[in-house]
Amino acid sequence: MNPIDDARDHCNPPKARREGRESPSEISTVQADGDRGCCHTSTGVECAAETSSLPTSSCCDTMGEPTLVDGSVELNSSTVGWEDPNRDLPVVVIGAGPVGLAAAANLAERGQCFLVLESGNRVAASMWQWRHVRLFTPWSFLLDPVGKRLLSASCSWSAPSEDRVPNASELIERFLDPLASHPAIAPHLKLDHKVISVSREGHDRMKNGMRNQAPFLLIVETPDGPQRIRARAVIDASGTWTTPNPLGAGGVPADGEQQLRHRIQYGMPDVLDRDRDRYADQRVLVVGSGHSATGNILSLVELAKTFPGTSISWGIRRKNATKLWGGGNADEIAERGRLGDNAKHAVEQGKVTLLTDLSVTSLRETDAGTEVIDVAGDTRVIVDEIIVASGARPDLTMHRELRLEFDPATEAAKNLGPLIDPNHHSCGSVPPHGAEQLRQPEQNFFFAGMKSYGRAPTFLLMTGYEQVRSIVAALSGDHQAARKVELELPSTGVCSTDFAFAEDTSPPS
């Protein structure tokens, strides 16, 4: 396949795609409403558009017919409307989770040329792994305003009740799948496209030259083999789900952690359904002090009602468990407050053994089970299974040839780090931020969503939505809109260093 076919296809999709005959490998299992065409937008669309032909003016139409010039795609330069040496190339969004799709919706609404590259075989692939989890935020905090506006133009979609709290599967099936299959987004979405590297074309990390004028070059693994995709801008919204923090203290794996990987799961396994047999009547240790750990504990407590042989231990690194319970009634998100209250009751009632000051240095397999050994060399507990729910970190390997700056503590964008350091901020105290705070030395490269926060836990989905709204405004030349960042987050009721909810890439943790 020609390495620039992706850009050609998405900027001016062929007639078959405009009529809704997308390849199943390119969009989610929810098919697009093909009759409205690839560039249907929400502005001024009547319900009758469900069965009408393509709008007379669309993003595909204004882009013009692409032609090859020295191995690149040339489009109508009037499309973008602002000076950029790479204005004829697409904006590439990495990741098709909630924030990545929100970026796509913003780009579609502004008529920008874009591609969304998702490494999984469906949209929200990471979230799908924990689809069983009940979120603690209601629908009002989960719907991207632009995506909602795009879908609301369709007679076939209705917004859920804003006050109700859904499971992750409902968020995917009722919002993300329909958004991904919308004709303004579906032709530009590529599944099973894993980005291996992002660089400046012709410039390694050491090379100056005309660096910021060079297009980005993405090396991508696809079902058809490796491809090279050129881009005028890159938004990395790939999250942190695939790189969980290790069990070991100090941010490094415990001795024996890899060898005993068959005894360990990371994140939030489906304790009450798909993984029930693994944990029923077993001795289970949960490690972590955030909402994912709390959720795992409560699921195991529920499992123990049916399987009373289930023994539950909860290991945390801090000596004082006070902050473990969260803000309770002071939390402005009621479901989040109840999580801590319920976990505290389970510990007080003896259903869960709390192990404070547990910093794991090694694991040892014995006839009695897996010994969990702390930094003092003491065996703290012997278990059959371990669930590690101690947060995640960004995978930065694909960006080694880019010039990037990070906050030294959080690994967030340099200017964002001081604003979100969990030692000083709860979810509610994180100030609004957008393109200006997320800028990197590499012009037109941005982290968004959970990945923009690095290791910081204070991320909420609505933060990511506002991030990409501001970023896309900046990339579209609307700098006034990019600077006007408005966001009011609900307070946790406690300033916590725990790993809070990262809804775009990981469950409540």
C-alpha angles and dihedrals in degrees: 000000000000107000092231096048091103092061092045093049097047098043094051110011115205120255094262090061093046088057092052100259097130120162112258088231091062102051138033123276088264103083125224122255090252100188091071093057134229097290102046109141132190097244112110095342117153124208087251087071087081089083101021127106125256116305112260090239120039141151090261091051095050093048092062129209112319120231132189117249116176091331096313136102117253118198136174102294092213090071097084098033099208135080114272124141089221097040092127093061125083129258105243119214115198112212132026099221122119095290095042091051090046088055089051091051091051092048091048093049090052092047095243125158108246149156129206115207117198121184093203129076092248138025116277088019094165094048089048088065089064098032090131092068119106108225120226095217122079125236091267089071096042106055119087106226095224093045089048090050091050093051095041090067088068121084089212097063129065127182116248122242106286095219097054121097112223136198117252089254090059092051089053098043099038100040117006098045094048091045092050091049094048110119091238090061111020098075089053096049120097119190124198088030108132117189110225099178142000119203143146111270108256093000126097119195093275098049121096112177112115091337101153091045093054117094121246116258119209122194107208133187109221137171086260095052132267118337135188117221124189120210140181091214139008129211112190108204096153095125129211104268095110094055107055120179113261126251094244124096119254095035095287130106117269117246106271094018094117095041091051094043089125087067095050136073124182126216119000117336118195094259096173099046130005094025098032096112091053094059105027111116091356133124104249130189119198115197120198140065104225135087096283090057091046091051091051091050093051092048091052090049088054091047090052090061088068097029106037092182089073109112118197128202123178119203123197130172098222121086095219118058096196096106090045090079095056127211098317111190090359091065110103089214103068097200091053091051092050092054092066093042092053093047091050091052091050091054094045091050092053095246090120129037110221116212110194126191091028112158107168118216102166148001125218127192114222137164088263093053138268113335115214109210125195131213090271090060094250124136104235100180142352115222144165098221137023128203113197111204101161101127134262142262134219121266104228100170094105090060101053093119094052126089104238135164125213138185105256095227105039103024086229122135106298097247093042098050098078090050095055106031102141090217086072108020137058121198090270096050097053106111122230113272139174144158095336094057093041097051119126132199085255101079114234095014117119139172112215136179123013092340090061088061093055107197095343113118102206098095125130126183095243087059090060092048091055091045094058093041088058094042094051091047089054092047089050092054094251096127095164091060090044091056095046098084116170124177134147113193126196114252120243091216089236135057100238136185090202124116102264130196117310100183099177095057112006140027129256101300 
